[in-house]
Amino acid sequence: MAKSKQQVTFGDFQTPLDLARRVAALVKLHESTDIRTIFEPTCGLGSFLQASAEAFGATSEYWGFDLNFEYVETARGALAQMDSISGHVEQKDFYAIDWKTFLSEQPSPLLLIGNPPWITNAAMGAIGGQNLPEKSNFQRHKGFAAKTGKANFDISEWMLIRLLEALQGKQAVVAMLCKTATARKVLRHAWLNGLDAGPSSLHLIDASAEFGVSVDACLFYTHTGFDDTEPTANVFGDLSFDKPKQTFGLFAGELVSDIDAYRELYDLDGLEYRKWRSGVKHDAAKVMEFTRENGVYVNGLGERYELEDDYLFPLLKSSDLANGRLQPSRYVLLTQRRVADPTDEIMTTAPKTWQYLLDHSAQLDKRGSSIYLNRPRFSVFGIGDYSFAPAKVAISGLYKNIRFQALGSDDGKPVMVDDTCYFIPCNSESEAEFFADLLNSETAQRFISALVFKDAKRPVTIDILRRIDLKKLAEYKGKELIAAEYLSSPALETSNQYLMVFEGKERY
Ligand SMILES: C[S@@+](CC[C@H](N)C(=O)[O-])C[C@H]1O[C@@H](n2cnc3c(N)ncnc32)[C@H](O)[C@@H]1O
């Protein structure tokens, strides 16, 4: 069912009572100590308060806060009807509470249970909602990452981190529903920042059945008040502690999705001999991308143009790579070969193309991203000599299937990929096929799977690809001589690692 703007702004997905009961029952079964305080920081209609009161009874004190007054009234009413339950349900704004003070005043062990709002700061910004923490780049993203949206975060991530910080040194159990990616990010933050996040686990839930939304969600279960715990967490397939599916954790400062598999293939985590690149970015698909019909280029607006071929290149997108559709049917207009190149020369070298750009200057000039600021008019991004290499090994960042494709040229022009894909440039198609085979080998796939979180929006990231040591991988397959030949051939860009580097001074 479609959500109202108000529901979206408040990340409002009320938990069905039955699910809240299953969560409360799990906590009751798992915790050996007597919980003294049970608290829901954004309690909504109060299903978690009710379910907890049913499970833990009158030996605990119950607290619930929510911004929505009607919800507070309902939750208060539900608790009031339960015999001998002492409950305090109040209208409060999460962002206005001094959590350290409030939580330190409550008798421990505490149980923080519930379901914080489901919305990202970017989505909130897009609908003009104001239900946000004061500007705080709490993940400490800098410059480009902040500009390109890496600094996007879930409101629940921010809230859970605030709660964990406030709980430091206090004995508490945290059992909250959230996206699996949120739970991971919270734990990563805790582990990297020395917060005491004790034994932790994720218990997968079926969000489409429970909430009617298709996201990967879980019960995030953790503890505070523990000394010396390992930075690892088990993932369970359901609301139980039976047989973990896998264990993820922090290894040398990086998050690894399957610690056991990673340990086995740890030596593949090495040097980046060929620099991985993102595909081309232009933020104007309707204008800069074309199909071709009878020698005429047709853009995404359905307009037909006769254009010089000089600046048009065959293009593959994520879905093409993931589905093995390697014969390009689209073209992309690349106004530059390098990001610093001037574009006004197109006026003389390809006047029809220049006129086309002028005709669409309204769309192109209003591209919002700051990467186009102070750059030549009609600039594109994510290009360099590497984009024009004769061949590439490419992969989509968006798909769960980790399939590398060797790309060559089409009609004498190098095939481009868009900015949802990553690639390494190669000097020939046979070289691209060699590296694609290595990367698609069972060993490489197991190694990559140990790093990749398949439920992430972009399961394959450039940071993961950079870690795959092509030389070591070739050794595993007994192909180190061929790899050495390819990797020592003239670089396609100046920043390439030469063979000399890996022969002479390997650093791990
Ligand atoms: C995902 S719903 C969950 C509600 C309830 N915990 C449950 O599980 O049924 C999120 C709740 O957060 C509340 N909320 C959103 N922003 C809030 C804020 N700034 N302070 C307090 N509560 C807020 C909403 O009103 C909504 O009830």
The ligand as an SDF file (V2000), in Angstrom:
LIG
                    3D

 27 29  0  0  0  0  0  0  0  0999 V2000
    9.1410    2.1280   11.9060 C   0  0  0  0  0  0  0  0  0  0  0  0
    7.9530    2.9310   12.9260 S   0  0  0  0  0  0  0  0  0  0  0  0
    7.9630    1.8180   14.2450 C   0  0  0  0  0  0  0  0  0  0  0  0
    6.9600    2.0520   15.2970 C   0  0  0  0  0  0  0  0  0  0  0  0
    6.9930    1.0640   16.4400 C   0  0  0  0  0  0  0  0  0  0  0  0
    8.3050    1.0950   17.0280 N   0  0  0  0  0  0  0  0  0  0  0  0
    6.7070   -0.3160   15.9610 C   0  0  0  0  0  0  0  0  0  0  0  0
    7.6470   -1.1010   15.8780 O   0  0  0  0  0  0  0  0  0  0  0  0
    5.5670   -0.6160   15.6480 O   0  0  0  0  0  0  0  0  0  0  0  0
    8.8640    4.3350   13.4280 C   0  0  0  0  0  0  0  0  0  0  0  0
    8.2300    5.1990   14.4720 C   0  0  0  0  0  0  0  0  0  0  0  0
    9.1210    6.2810   14.7280 O   0  0  0  0  0  0  0  0  0  0  0  0
    8.3810    7.4190   15.0510 C   0  0  0  0  0  0  0  0  0  0  0  0
    9.2520    8.5770   14.8480 N   0  0  0  0  0  0  0  0  0  0  0  0
    9.7000    9.0730   13.6730 C   0  0  0  0  0  0  0  0  0  0  0  0
   10.5240   10.1270   13.8860 N   0  0  0  0  0  0  0  0  0  0  0  0
   10.6020   10.2910   15.2280 C   0  0  0  0  0  0  0  0  0  0  0  0
   11.3070   11.2100   16.0620 C   0  0  0  0  0  0  0  0  0  0  0  0
   12.0530   12.1700   15.5510 N   0  0  0  0  0  0  0  0  0  0  0  0
   11.1900   11.0720   17.3940 N   0  0  0  0  0  0  0  0  0  0  0  0
   10.4010   10.1020   17.9310 C   0  0  0  0  0  0  0  0  0  0  0  0
    9.7050    9.2110   17.1990 N   0  0  0  0  0  0  0  0  0  0  0  0
    9.7960    9.3060   15.8610 C   0  0  0  0  0  0  0  0  0  0  0  0
    7.1850    7.3470   14.1100 C   0  0  0  0  0  0  0  0  0  0  0  0
    6.1000    8.1090   14.6050 O   0  0  0  0  0  0  0  0  0  0  0  0
    6.9090    5.8460   14.0890 C   0  0  0  0  0  0  0  0  0  0  0  0
    5.9420    5.4970   15.0540 O   0  0  0  0  0  0  0  0  0  0  0  0
  1  2  1  0
  2  3  1  0
  2 10  1  0
  3  4  1  0
  4  5  1  0
  5  6  1  0
  5  7  1  0
  7  8  2  0
  7  9  1  0
 10 11  1  0
 11 12  1  0
 11 26  1  0
 12 13  1  0
 13 14  1  0
 13 24  1  0
 14 15  1  0
 14 23  1  0
 15 16  2  0
 16 17  1  0
 17 18  1  0
 17 23  2  0
 18 19  1  0
 18 20  2  0
 20 21  1  0
 21 22  2  0
 22 23  1  0
 24 25  1  0
 24 26  1  0
 26 27  1  0
M  CHG  2   2   1   9  -1
M  END
$$$$
